[in-house]
């Protein structure tokens, strides 16, 4: 708020400038990023429209939940590596995880150990 202006005066000034503000009743805000999700609990959310553009003001308790980069490993993937390398299923699974789901790299690693 600007010094010397009460909230009613501020709303009138915003209206004259073509600004509208609306409080949003939200219980949680999630922002998805390439590194993970930013989760804001107990948020105070305001939607502000000015000159045809919407912006959002969010305050609250924020935390970053890192993206899970563990690959999904199917039984078919494990079987493919086992057939190509004659290793055990557990060895295949470990190699696939170590190479972030890249079957070719897992096969090359296990083949070089023979």
Biopython code that builds the backbone (N, CA, C, O; Angstrom):
import numpy as np
from Bio.PDB.StructureBuilder import StructureBuilder

atoms = [
    (1, "UNK", "N", (0.831, -1.176, 0.000)),
    (1, "UNK", "CA", (0.000, 0.000, 0.000)),
    (1, "UNK", "C", (0.878, 1.243, 0.000)),
    (1, "UNK", "O", (1.979, 1.237, 0.552)),
    (2, "UNK", "N", (0.385, 2.305, -0.621)),
    (2, "UNK", "CA", (1.130, 3.562, -0.662)),
    (2, "UNK", "C", (0.885, 4.347, 0.616)),
    (2, "UNK", "O", (-0.220, 4.313, 1.157)),
    (3, "UNK", "N", (1.895, 5.051, 1.106)),
    (3, "UNK", "CA", (1.718, 5.841, 2.329)),
    (3, "UNK", "C", (0.630, 6.901, 2.131)),
    (3, "UNK", "O", (0.573, 7.555, 1.090)),
    (4, "UNK", "N", (-0.219, 7.060, 3.129)),
    (4, "UNK", "CA", (-1.257, 8.084, 3.089)),
    (4, "UNK", "C", (-2.509, 7.661, 2.330)),
    (4, "UNK", "O", (-3.444, 8.454, 2.217)),
    (5, "UNK", "N", (-2.559, 6.439, 1.808)),
    (5, "UNK", "CA", (-3.747, 5.959, 1.083)),
    (5, "UNK", "C", (-4.350, 4.798, 1.851)),
    (5, "UNK", "O", (-3.651, 3.858, 2.230)),
    (6, "UNK", "N", (-5.657, 4.873, 2.077)),
    (6, "UNK", "CA", (-6.305, 3.718, 2.684)),
    (6, "UNK", "C", (-6.715, 2.742, 1.573)),
    (6, "UNK", "O", (-6.594, 3.061, 0.390)),
    (7, "UNK", "N", (-7.190, 1.578, 1.947)),
    (7, "UNK", "CA", (-7.478, 0.541, 0.953)),
    (7, "UNK", "C", (-8.582, 0.963, -0.016)),
    (7, "UNK", "O", (-8.551, 0.580, -1.186)),
    (8, "UNK", "N", (-9.548, 1.741, 0.447)),
    (8, "UNK", "CA", (-10.624, 2.197, -0.445)),
    (8, "UNK", "C", (-10.076, 3.166, -1.498)),
    (8, "UNK", "O", (-10.441, 3.082, -2.671)),
    (9, "UNK", "N", (-9.197, 4.091, -1.074)),
    (9, "UNK", "CA", (-8.583, 5.016, -2.020)),
    (9, "UNK", "C", (-7.700, 4.263, -3.024)),
    (9, "UNK", "O", (-7.658, 4.601, -4.207)),
    (10, "UNK", "N", (-7.005, 3.250, -2.533)),
    (10, "UNK", "CA", (-6.154, 2.445, -3.401)),
    (10, "UNK", "C", (-7.003, 1.731, -4.459)),
    (10, "UNK", "O", (-6.625, 1.701, -5.630)),
    (11, "UNK", "N", (-8.127, 1.165, -4.066)),
    (11, "UNK", "CA", (-9.010, 0.482, -5.014)),
    (11, "UNK", "C", (-9.553, 1.462, -6.059)),
    (11, "UNK", "O", (-9.649, 1.122, -7.238)),
    (12, "UNK", "N", (-9.905, 2.666, -5.629)),
    (12, "UNK", "CA", (-10.403, 3.666, -6.574)),
    (12, "UNK", "C", (-9.313, 4.079, -7.561)),
    (12, "UNK", "O", (-9.582, 4.237, -8.751)),
    (13, "UNK", "N", (-8.091, 4.253, -7.072)),
    (13, "UNK", "CA", (-6.984, 4.623, -7.948)),
    (13, "UNK", "C", (-6.701, 3.505, -8.950)),
    (13, "UNK", "O", (-6.442, 3.774, -10.123)),
    (14, "UNK", "N", (-6.750, 2.258, -8.495)),
    (14, "UNK", "CA", (-6.527, 1.110, -9.381)),
    (14, "UNK", "C", (-7.618, 1.048, -10.456)),
    (14, "UNK", "O", (-7.335, 0.762, -11.619)),
    (15, "UNK", "N", (-8.851, 1.316, -10.061)),
    (15, "UNK", "CA", (-9.958, 1.287, -11.006)),
    (15, "UNK", "C", (-9.785, 2.358, -12.084)),
    (15, "UNK", "O", (-10.061, 2.107, -13.257)),
    (16, "UNK", "N", (-9.327, 3.556, -11.689)),
    (16, "UNK", "CA", (-9.090, 4.644, -12.643)),
    (16, "UNK", "C", (-8.003, 4.272, -13.645)),
    (16, "UNK", "O", (-8.048, 4.691, -14.802)),
    (17, "UNK", "N", (-7.019, 3.479, -13.196)),
    (17, "UNK", "CA", (-5.930, 3.065, -14.083)),
    (17, "UNK", "C", (-6.290, 1.812, -14.891)),
    (17, "UNK", "O", (-5.463, 1.290, -15.638)),
    (18, "UNK", "N", (-7.528, 1.337, -14.733)),
    (18, "UNK", "CA", (-7.947, 0.151, -15.477)),
    (18, "UNK", "C", (-7.472, -1.147, -14.857)),
    (18, "UNK", "O", (-7.392, -2.170, -15.537)),
    (19, "UNK", "N", (-7.160, -1.114, -13.586)),
    (19, "UNK", "CA", (-6.699, -2.322, -12.897)),
    (19, "UNK", "C", (-7.836, -2.915, -12.087)),
    (19, "UNK", "O", (-8.611, -2.201, -11.450)),
    (20, "UNK", "N", (-7.916, -4.235, -12.125)),
    (20, "UNK", "CA", (-8.877, -4.940, -11.295)),
    (20, "UNK", "C", (-8.127, -6.004, -10.506)),
    (20, "UNK", "O", (-7.218, -6.651, -11.025)),
    (21, "UNK", "N", (-8.508, -6.174, -9.271)),
    (21, "UNK", "CA", (-7.884, -7.194, -8.428)),
    (21, "UNK", "C", (-8.969, -8.052, -7.814)),
    (21, "UNK", "O", (-9.968, -7.544, -7.305)),
    (22, "UNK", "N", (-8.761, -9.360, -7.865)),
    (22, "UNK", "CA", (-9.728, -10.293, -7.308)),
    (22, "UNK", "C", (-8.978, -11.293, -6.428)),
    (22, "UNK", "O", (-7.999, -11.903, -6.858)),
    (23, "UNK", "N", (-9.446, -11.449, -5.203)),
    (23, "UNK", "CA", (-8.856, -12.444, -4.305)),
    (23, "UNK", "C", (-9.387, -13.819, -4.703)),
    (23, "UNK", "O", (-10.580, -13.981, -4.960)),
    (24, "UNK", "N", (-8.495, -14.802, -4.752)),
    (24, "UNK", "CA", (-8.849, -16.165, -5.121)),
    (24, "UNK", "C", (-8.752, -17.042, -3.881)),
    (24, "UNK", "O", (-7.743, -17.027, -3.175)),
    (25, "UNK", "N", (-9.808, -17.804, -3.622)),
    (25, "UNK", "CA", (-9.815, -18.712, -2.478)),
    (25, "UNK", "C", (-9.109, -20.000, -2.896)),
    (25, "UNK", "O", (-9.704, -20.852, -3.557)),
    (26, "UNK", "N", (-7.836, -20.140, -2.510)),
    (26, "UNK", "CA", (-7.045, -21.307, -2.894)),
    (26, "UNK", "C", (-6.494, -21.978, -1.641)),
    (26, "UNK", "O", (-6.180, -21.312, -0.654)),
    (27, "UNK", "N", (-6.380, -23.304, -1.691)),
    (27, "UNK", "CA", (-5.824, -24.031, -0.557)),
    (27, "UNK", "C", (-4.383, -24.453, -0.818)),
    (27, "UNK", "O", (-3.632, -24.706, 0.125)),
    (28, "UNK", "N", (-3.985, -24.533, -2.102)),
    (28, "UNK", "CA", (-2.624, -24.926, -2.462)),
    (28, "UNK", "C", (-2.351, -24.444, -3.875)),
    (28, "UNK", "O", (-3.241, -24.476, -4.725)),
    (29, "UNK", "N", (-1.124, -23.997, -4.137)),
    (29, "UNK", "CA", (-0.705, -23.594, -5.477)),
    (29, "UNK", "C", (0.499, -24.453, -5.849)),
    (29, "UNK", "O", (1.436, -24.592, -5.063)),
    (30, "UNK", "N", (0.468, -25.034, -7.060)),
    (30, "UNK", "CA", (1.575, -25.857, -7.536)),
    (30, "UNK", "C", (2.095, -25.254, -8.833)),
    (30, "UNK", "O", (1.340, -25.058, -9.785)),
    (31, "UNK", "N", (3.390, -24.963, -8.862)),
    (31, "UNK", "CA", (4.046, -24.437, -10.059)),
    (31, "UNK", "C", (5.003, -25.516, -10.539)),
    (31, "UNK", "O", (5.930, -25.885, -9.819)),
    (32, "UNK", "N", (4.789, -26.023, -11.742)),
    (32, "UNK", "CA", (5.614, -27.087, -12.298)),
    (32, "UNK", "C", (6.795, -26.470, -13.039)),
    (32, "UNK", "O", (6.614, -25.610, -13.901)),
    (33, "UNK", "N", (8.016, -26.916, -12.696)),
    (33, "UNK", "CA", (9.222, -26.446, -13.355)),
    (33, "UNK", "C", (10.012, -27.655, -13.857)),
    (33, "UNK", "O", (9.656, -28.795, -13.558)),
    (34, "UNK", "N", (11.059, -27.416, -14.600)),
    (34, "UNK", "CA", (11.878, -28.522, -15.100)),
    (34, "UNK", "C", (12.668, -29.193, -13.977)),
    (34, "UNK", "O", (13.111, -30.331, -14.135)),
    (35, "UNK", "N", (12.849, -28.513, -12.852)),
    (35, "UNK", "CA", (13.572, -29.083, -11.711)),
    (35, "UNK", "C", (12.663, -29.783, -10.710)),
    (35, "UNK", "O", (13.145, -30.522, -9.851)),
    (36, "UNK", "N", (11.368, -29.563, -10.805)),
    (36, "UNK", "CA", (10.427, -30.151, -9.864)),
    (36, "UNK", "C", (9.228, -29.246, -9.703)),
    (36, "UNK", "O", (8.984, -28.366, -10.528)),
    (37, "UNK", "N", (8.480, -29.467, -8.635)),
    (37, "UNK", "CA", (7.280, -28.680, -8.365)),
    (37, "UNK", "C", (7.524, -27.736, -7.191)),
    (37, "UNK", "O", (8.087, -28.129, -6.169)),
    (38, "UNK", "N", (7.096, -26.493, -7.353)),
    (38, "UNK", "CA", (7.084, -25.545, -6.238)),
    (38, "UNK", "C", (5.670, -25.599, -5.682)),
    (38, "UNK", "O", (4.707, -25.251, -6.366)),
    (39, "UNK", "N", (5.555, -26.037, -4.435)),
    (39, "UNK", "CA", (4.250, -26.170, -3.794)),
    (39, "UNK", "C", (4.119, -25.075, -2.750)),
    (39, "UNK", "O", (4.972, -24.935, -1.873)),
    (40, "UNK", "N", (3.045, -24.299, -2.849)),
    (40, "UNK", "CA", (2.801, -23.207, -1.905)),
    (40, "UNK", "C", (1.547, -23.555, -1.118)),
    (40, "UNK", "O", (0.436, -23.549, -1.647)),
    (41, "UNK", "N", (1.756, -23.861, 0.172)),
    (41, "UNK", "CA", (0.641, -24.171, 1.063)),
    (41, "UNK", "C", (0.145, -22.900, 1.726)),
    (41, "UNK", "O", (0.897, -21.938, 1.879)),
    (42, "UNK", "N", (-1.109, -22.895, 2.114)),
    (42, "UNK", "CA", (-1.746, -21.743, 2.765)),
    (42, "UNK", "C", (-1.522, -20.465, 1.971)),
    (42, "UNK", "O", (-1.069, -19.470, 2.535)),
    (43, "UNK", "N", (-1.829, -20.466, 0.673)),
    (43, "UNK", "CA", (-1.519, -19.288, -0.143)),
    (43, "UNK", "C", (-2.544, -18.170, -0.002)),
    (43, "UNK", "O", (-3.717, -18.400, 0.295)),
    (44, "UNK", "N", (-2.060, -16.959, -0.224)),
    (44, "UNK", "CA", (-2.917, -15.800, -0.450)),
    (44, "UNK", "C", (-2.724, -15.479, -1.927)),
    (44, "UNK", "O", (-1.624, -15.129, -2.354)),
    (45, "UNK", "N", (-3.789, -15.600, -2.698)),
    (45, "UNK", "CA", (-3.685, -15.451, -4.150)),
    (45, "UNK", "C", (-4.572, -14.303, -4.604)),
    (45, "UNK", "O", (-5.738, -14.211, -4.218)),
    (46, "UNK", "N", (-4.007, -13.430, -5.429)),
    (46, "UNK", "CA", (-4.764, -12.326, -6.016)),
    (46, "UNK", "C", (-4.543, -12.341, -7.524)),
    (46, "UNK", "O", (-3.409, -12.425, -7.995)),
    (47, "UNK", "N", (-5.628, -12.260, -8.269)),
    (47, "UNK", "CA", (-5.549, -12.134, -9.725)),
    (47, "UNK", "C", (-5.681, -10.650, -10.046)),
    (47, "UNK", "O", (-6.649, -10.001, -9.649)),
    (48, "UNK", "N", (-4.702, -10.126, -10.764)),
    (48, "UNK", "CA", (-4.692, -8.702, -11.110)),
    (48, "UNK", "C", (-4.780, -8.586, -12.629)),
    (48, "UNK", "O", (-3.976, -9.173, -13.353)),
    (49, "UNK", "N", (-5.775, -7.816, -13.107)),
    (49, "UNK", "CA", (-5.921, -7.567, -14.537)),
    (49, "UNK", "C", (-5.615, -6.108, -14.792)),
    (49, "UNK", "O", (-6.218, -5.213, -14.199)),
    (50, "UNK", "N", (-4.649, -5.882, -15.701)),
    (50, "UNK", "CA", (-4.256, -4.515, -16.029)),
    (50, "UNK", "C", (-3.949, -4.463, -17.523)),
    (50, "UNK", "O", (-3.106, -5.211, -18.019)),
    (51, "UNK", "N", (-4.632, -3.585, -18.224)),
    (51, "UNK", "CA", (-4.456, -3.394, -19.655)),
    (51, "UNK", "C", (-4.602, -4.715, -20.417)),
    (51, "UNK", "O", (-3.845, -4.996, -21.346)),
    (52, "UNK", "N", (-5.596, -5.525, -20.005)),
    (52, "UNK", "CA", (-5.894, -6.775, -20.685)),
    (52, "UNK", "C", (-4.971, -7.928, -20.338)),
    (52, "UNK", "O", (-5.138, -9.026, -20.870)),
    (53, "UNK", "N", (-4.013, -7.710, -19.468)),
    (53, "UNK", "CA", (-3.080, -8.766, -19.067)),
    (53, "UNK", "C", (-3.408, -9.230, -17.650)),
    (53, "UNK", "O", (-3.658, -8.417, -16.760)),
    (54, "UNK", "N", (-3.402, -10.543, -17.457)),
    (54, "UNK", "CA", (-3.616, -11.104, -16.124)),
    (54, "UNK", "C", (-2.281, -11.409, -15.480)),
    (54, "UNK", "O", (-1.390, -11.968, -16.121)),
    (55, "UNK", "N", (-2.136, -11.045, -14.213)),
    (55, "UNK", "CA", (-0.979, -11.446, -13.421)),
    (55, "UNK", "C", (-1.499, -12.004, -12.108)),
    (55, "UNK", "O", (-2.620, -11.730, -11.679)),
    (56, "UNK", "N", (-0.646, -12.787, -11.497)),
    (56, "UNK", "CA", (-1.030, -13.449, -10.258)),
    (56, "UNK", "C", (-0.013, -13.106, -9.182)),
    (56, "UNK", "O", (1.196, -13.176, -9.399)),
    (57, "UNK", "N", (-0.527, -12.736, -8.025)),
    (57, "UNK", "CA", (0.329, -12.475, -6.872)),
    (57, "UNK", "C", (0.053, -13.585, -5.868)),
    (57, "UNK", "O", (-1.090, -13.811, -5.469)),
    (58, "UNK", "N", (1.117, -14.272, -5.468)),
    (58, "UNK", "CA", (0.965, -15.419, -4.576)),
    (58, "UNK", "C", (1.955, -15.280, -3.431)),
    (58, "UNK", "O", (3.147, -15.065, -3.646)),
    (59, "UNK", "N", (1.449, -15.405, -2.219)),
    (59, "UNK", "CA", (2.318, -15.476, -1.039)),
    (59, "UNK", "C", (1.884, -16.694, -0.244)),
    (59, "UNK", "O", (0.729, -17.113, -0.314)),
    (60, "UNK", "N", (2.813, -17.258, 0.507)),
    (60, "UNK", "CA", (2.487, -18.430, 1.314)),
    (60, "UNK", "C", (3.738, -19.200, 1.678)),
    (60, "UNK", "O", (4.854, -18.708, 1.515)),
    (61, "UNK", "N", (3.543, -20.415, 2.174)),
    (61, "UNK", "CA", (4.641, -21.274, 2.605)),
    (61, "UNK", "C", (5.078, -22.135, 1.420)),
    (61, "UNK", "O", (4.400, -23.102, 1.072)),
    (62, "UNK", "N", (6.211, -21.786, 0.797)),
    (62, "UNK", "CA", (6.664, -22.468, -0.415)),
    (62, "UNK", "C", (7.747, -23.496, -0.109)),
    (62, "UNK", "O", (8.580, -23.313, 0.779)),
    (63, "UNK", "N", (7.703, -24.596, -0.885)),
    (63, "UNK", "CA", (8.766, -25.597, -0.802)),
    (63, "UNK", "C", (8.943, -26.206, -2.189)),
    (63, "UNK", "O", (7.988, -26.305, -2.960)),
    (64, "UNK", "N", (10.178, -26.616, -2.501)),
    (64, "UNK", "CA", (10.489, -27.249, -3.780)),
    (64, "UNK", "C", (10.492, -28.752, -3.587)),
    (64, "UNK", "O", (11.177, -29.274, -2.708)),
    (65, "UNK", "N", (9.724, -29.443, -4.413)),
    (65, "UNK", "CA", (9.726, -30.898, -4.424)),
    (65, "UNK", "C", (10.463, -31.303, -5.700)),
    (65, "UNK", "O", (9.934, -31.140, -6.800)),
    (66, "UNK", "N", (11.703, -31.839, -5.555)),
    (66, "UNK", "CA", (12.507, -32.156, -6.741)),
    (66, "UNK", "C", (11.830, -33.169, -7.650)),
    (66, "UNK", "O", (11.064, -34.022, -7.202)),
    (67, "UNK", "N", (12.129, -33.057, -8.926)),
    (67, "UNK", "CA", (11.600, -33.963, -9.931)),
    (67, "UNK", "C", (12.223, -35.341, -9.744)),
    (67, "UNK", "O", (13.434, -35.464, -9.561)),
    (68, "UNK", "N", (11.389, -36.371, -9.791)),
    (68, "UNK", "CA", (11.878, -37.746, -9.686)),
    (68, "UNK", "C", (12.396, -38.171, -11.050)),
    (68, "UNK", "O", (11.627, -38.298, -12.003)),
    (69, "UNK", "N", (13.704, -38.389, -11.141)),
    (69, "UNK", "CA", (14.315, -38.732, -12.427)),
    (69, "UNK", "C", (14.596, -40.225, -12.547)),
    (69, "UNK", "O", (15.263, -40.664, -13.483)),
    (70, "UNK", "N", (14.080, -41.008, -11.588)),
    (70, "UNK", "CA", (14.266, -42.447, -11.666)),
    (70, "UNK", "C", (13.423, -42.987, -12.814)),
    (70, "UNK", "O", (12.213, -42.763, -12.857)),
    (71, "UNK", "N", (14.062, -43.703, -13.752)),
    (71, "UNK", "CA", (13.288, -44.204, -14.894)),
    (71, "UNK", "C", (12.366, -45.348, -14.495)),
    (71, "UNK", "O", (12.653, -46.092, -13.558)),
    (72, "UNK", "N", (11.262, -45.480, -15.211)),
    (72, "UNK", "CA", (10.391, -46.627, -15.041)),
    (72, "UNK", "C", (11.047, -47.796, -15.766)),
    (72, "UNK", "O", (11.361, -47.703, -16.953)),
    (73, "UNK", "N", (11.250, -48.890, -15.046)),
    (73, "UNK", "CA", (11.908, -50.054, -15.636)),
    (73, "UNK", "C", (10.887, -51.177, -15.716)),
    (73, "UNK", "O", (10.384, -51.649, -14.696)),
    (74, "UNK", "N", (10.590, -51.594, -16.926)),
    (74, "UNK", "CA", (9.604, -52.661, -17.119)),
    (74, "UNK", "C", (10.290, -54.023, -17.101)),
    (74, "UNK", "O", (11.503, -54.132, -17.278)),
    (75, "UNK", "N", (9.492, -55.041, -16.887)),
    (75, "UNK", "CA", (10.002, -56.414, -16.946)),
    (75, "UNK", "C", (10.553, -56.712, -18.335)),
    (75, "UNK", "O", (11.518, -57.463, -18.486)),
    (76, "UNK", "N", (9.932, -56.118, -19.342)),
    (76, "UNK", "CA", (10.384, -56.312, -20.726)),
    (76, "UNK", "C", (11.798, -55.739, -20.915)),
    (76, "UNK", "O", (12.632, -56.345, -21.588)),
    (77, "UNK", "N", (12.059, -54.566, -20.315)),
    (77, "UNK", "CA", (13.401, -53.972, -20.393)),
    (77, "UNK", "C", (14.433, -54.883, -19.725)),
    (77, "UNK", "O", (15.514, -55.119, -20.264)),
    (78, "UNK", "N", (14.080, -55.382, -18.554)),
    (78, "UNK", "CA", (14.991, -56.266, -17.820)),
    (78, "UNK", "C", (15.268, -57.527, -18.639)),
    (78, "UNK", "O", (16.416, -57.954, -18.762)),
    (79, "UNK", "N", (14.216, -58.115, -19.193)),
    (79, "UNK", "CA", (14.355, -59.344, -19.983)),
    (79, "UNK", "C", (15.234, -59.111, -21.219)),
    (79, "UNK", "O", (16.037, -59.971, -21.580)),
    (80, "UNK", "N", (15.085, -57.958, -21.862)),
    (80, "UNK", "CA", (15.909, -57.630, -23.029)),
    (80, "UNK", "C", (17.383, -57.615, -22.654)),
    (80, "UNK", "O", (18.207, -58.193, -23.364)),
    (81, "UNK", "N", (17.726, -56.959, -21.546)),
    (81, "UNK", "CA", (19.122, -56.879, -21.109)),
    (81, "UNK", "C", (19.634, -58.259, -20.701)),
    (81, "UNK", "O", (20.769, -58.612, -21.023)),
    (82, "UNK", "N", (18.818, -59.042, -20.000)),
    (82, "UNK", "CA", (19.218, -60.386, -19.586)),
    (82, "UNK", "C", (19.526, -61.250, -20.809)),
    (82, "UNK", "O", (20.534, -61.956, -20.831)),
    (83, "UNK", "N", (18.667, -61.198, -21.820)),
    (83, "UNK", "CA", (18.862, -61.996, -23.036)),
    (83, "UNK", "C", (20.138, -61.599, -23.772)),
    (83, "UNK", "O", (20.830, -62.455, -24.322)),
    (84, "UNK", "N", (20.446, -60.321, -23.786)),
    (84, "UNK", "CA", (21.614, -59.837, -24.523)),
    (84, "UNK", "C", (22.929, -60.070, -23.786)),
    (84, "UNK", "O", (23.990, -60.130, -24.407)),
    (85, "UNK", "N", (22.858, -60.202, -22.460)),
    (85, "UNK", "CA", (24.107, -60.256, -21.685)),
    (85, "UNK", "C", (24.260, -61.501, -20.827)),
    (85, "UNK", "O", (25.340, -61.744, -20.289)),
    (86, "UNK", "N", (23.212, -62.291, -20.687)),
    (86, "UNK", "CA", (23.221, -63.486, -19.832)),
    (86, "UNK", "C", (23.478, -63.141, -18.363)),
    (86, "UNK", "O", (24.013, -63.961, -17.617)),
    (87, "UNK", "N", (23.106, -61.955, -17.954)),
    (87, "UNK", "CA", (23.248, -61.568, -16.546)),
    (87, "UNK", "C", (21.960, -61.934, -15.804)),
    (87, "UNK", "O", (21.016, -62.444, -16.407)),
    (88, "UNK", "N", (21.925, -61.676, -14.518)),
    (88, "UNK", "CA", (20.703, -61.912, -13.748)),
    (88, "UNK", "C", (19.751, -60.730, -13.918)),
    (88, "UNK", "O", (20.145, -59.654, -14.366)),
    (89, "UNK", "N", (18.511, -60.952, -13.558)),
    (89, "UNK", "CA", (17.528, -59.871, -13.625)),
    (89, "UNK", "C", (17.898, -58.710, -12.725)),
    (89, "UNK", "O", (17.695, -57.551, -13.086)),
    (90, "UNK", "N", (18.443, -59.015, -11.549)),
    (90, "UNK", "CA", (18.838, -57.958, -10.607)),
    (90, "UNK", "C", (20.001, -57.140, -11.169)),
    (90, "UNK", "O", (20.015, -55.914, -11.052)),
    (91, "UNK", "N", (20.981, -57.822, -11.781)),
    (91, "UNK", "CA", (22.102, -57.101, -12.391)),
    (91, "UNK", "C", (21.607, -56.200, -13.526)),
    (91, "UNK", "O", (22.073, -55.071, -13.682)),
    (92, "UNK", "N", (20.662, -56.710, -14.310)),
    (92, "UNK", "CA", (20.104, -55.926, -15.420)),
    (92, "UNK", "C", (19.404, -54.683, -14.885)),
    (92, "UNK", "O", (19.572, -53.586, -15.417)),
    (93, "UNK", "N", (18.616, -54.867, -13.825)),
    (93, "UNK", "CA", (17.873, -53.749, -13.244)),
    (93, "UNK", "C", (18.820, -52.667, -12.708)),
    (93, "UNK", "O", (18.580, -51.474, -12.897)),
    (94, "UNK", "N", (19.880, -53.090, -12.048)),
    (94, "UNK", "CA", (20.861, -52.144, -11.500)),
    (94, "UNK", "C", (21.543, -51.377, -12.630)),
    (94, "UNK", "O", (21.729, -50.163, -12.536)),
    (95, "UNK", "N", (21.915, -52.083, -13.698)),
    (95, "UNK", "CA", (22.593, -51.433, -14.825)),
    (95, "UNK", "C", (21.655, -50.456, -15.543)),
    (95, "UNK", "O", (22.082, -49.380, -15.963)),
    (96, "UNK", "N", (20.393, -50.826, -15.682)),
    (96, "UNK", "CA", (19.415, -49.936, -16.347)),
    (96, "UNK", "C", (19.236, -48.668, -15.515)),
    (96, "UNK", "O", (19.206, -47.564, -16.058)),
    (97, "UNK", "N", (19.117, -48.829, -14.194)),
    (97, "UNK", "CA", (18.992, -47.651, -13.319)),
    (97, "UNK", "C", (20.224, -46.766, -13.410)),
    (97, "UNK", "O", (20.118, -45.542, -13.485)),
    (98, "UNK", "N", (21.401, -47.399, -13.404)),
    (98, "UNK", "CA", (22.656, -46.642, -13.446)),
    (98, "UNK", "C", (22.776, -45.820, -14.724)),
    (98, "UNK", "O", (23.411, -44.765, -14.734)),
    (99, "UNK", "N", (22.162, -46.310, -15.802)),
    (99, "UNK", "CA", (22.227, -45.609, -17.090)),
    (99, "UNK", "C", (20.923, -44.889, -17.418)),
    (99, "UNK", "O", (20.629, -44.597, -18.577)),
    (100, "UNK", "N", (20.140, -44.606, -16.355)),
    (100, "UNK", "CA", (18.910, -43.793, -16.460)),
    (100, "UNK", "C", (17.966, -44.294, -17.549)),
    (100, "UNK", "O", (17.386, -43.505, -18.295)),
    (101, "UNK", "N", (17.818, -45.630, -17.633)),
    (101, "UNK", "CA", (16.860, -46.216, -18.561)),
    (101, "UNK", "C", (17.409, -46.507, -19.942)),
    (101, "UNK", "O", (16.680, -47.022, -20.790)),
    (102, "UNK", "N", (18.666, -46.195, -20.195)),
    (102, "UNK", "CA", (19.266, -46.438, -21.514)),
    (102, "UNK", "C", (19.688, -47.903, -21.606)),
    (102, "UNK", "O", (20.713, -48.294, -21.048)),
    (103, "UNK", "N", (18.885, -48.720, -22.319)),
    (103, "UNK", "CA", (19.141, -50.152, -22.405)),
    (103, "UNK", "C", (20.459, -50.455, -23.117)),
    (103, "UNK", "O", (21.194, -51.351, -22.702)),
    (104, "UNK", "N", (20.755, -49.727, -24.165)),
    (104, "UNK", "CA", (21.986, -49.971, -24.917)),
    (104, "UNK", "C", (23.215, -49.777, -24.026)),
    (104, "UNK", "O", (24.141, -50.586, -24.065)),
    (105, "UNK", "N", (23.227, -48.715, -23.229)),
    (105, "UNK", "CA", (24.353, -48.464, -22.328)),
    (105, "UNK", "C", (24.448, -49.550, -21.261)),
    (105, "UNK", "O", (25.547, -49.970, -20.899)),
    (106, "UNK", "N", (23.300, -50.008, -20.755)),
    (106, "UNK", "CA", (23.287, -51.071, -19.750)),
    (106, "UNK", "C", (23.853, -52.357, -20.339)),
    (106, "UNK", "O", (24.636, -53.052, -19.691)),
    (107, "UNK", "N", (23.458, -52.670, -21.564)),
    (107, "UNK", "CA", (23.960, -53.878, -22.236)),
    (107, "UNK", "C", (25.462, -53.769, -22.464)),
    (107, "UNK", "O", (26.194, -54.732, -22.234)),
    (108, "UNK", "N", (25.925, -52.613, -22.911)),
    (108, "UNK", "CA", (27.367, -52.425, -23.147)),
    (108, "UNK", "C", (28.162, -52.599, -21.843)),
    (108, "UNK", "O", (29.210, -53.243, -21.824)),
    (109, "UNK", "N", (27.654, -52.026, -20.781)),
    (109, "UNK", "CA", (28.353, -52.149, -19.479)),
    (109, "UNK", "C", (28.436, -53.594, -19.040)),
    (109, "UNK", "O", (29.508, -54.065, -18.660)),
    (110, "UNK", "N", (27.328, -54.300, -19.086)),
    (110, "UNK", "CA", (27.304, -55.694, -18.630)),
    (110, "UNK", "C", (28.097, -56.605, -19.557)),
    (110, "UNK", "O", (28.705, -57.571, -19.096)),
    (111, "UNK", "N", (28.103, -56.320, -20.835)),
    (111, "UNK", "CA", (28.865, -57.121, -21.792)),
    (111, "UNK", "C", (30.359, -56.962, -21.583)),
    (111, "UNK", "O", (31.125, -57.906, -21.773)),
    (112, "UNK", "N", (30.769, -55.770, -21.193)),
    (112, "UNK", "CA", (32.208, -55.519, -20.992)),
    (112, "UNK", "C", (32.725, -56.184, -19.714)),
    (112, "UNK", "O", (33.936, -56.342, -19.561)),
    (113, "UNK", "N", (31.841, -56.578, -18.794)),
    (113, "UNK", "CA", (32.239, -57.231, -17.549)),
    (113, "UNK", "C", (32.456, -58.732, -17.721)),
    (113, "UNK", "O", (33.045, -59.380, -16.856)),
    (114, "UNK", "N", (31.983, -59.280, -18.829)),
    (114, "UNK", "CA", (32.104, -60.734, -19.021)),
    (114, "UNK", "C", (33.501, -61.155, -19.319)),
    (114, "UNK", "O", (33.761, -62.344, -19.505)),
]
sb = StructureBuilder()
sb.init_structure("model")
sb.init_model(0)
sb.init_chain("A")
sb.init_seg("    ")
for serial, (resi, resn, name, xyz) in enumerate(atoms, 1):
    if name == "N":
        sb.init_residue(resn, " ", resi, " ")
    sb.init_atom(name, np.array(xyz, "f"), 0.0, 1.0, " ", f" {name:<3s}", serial, name[0])
structure = sb.get_structure()
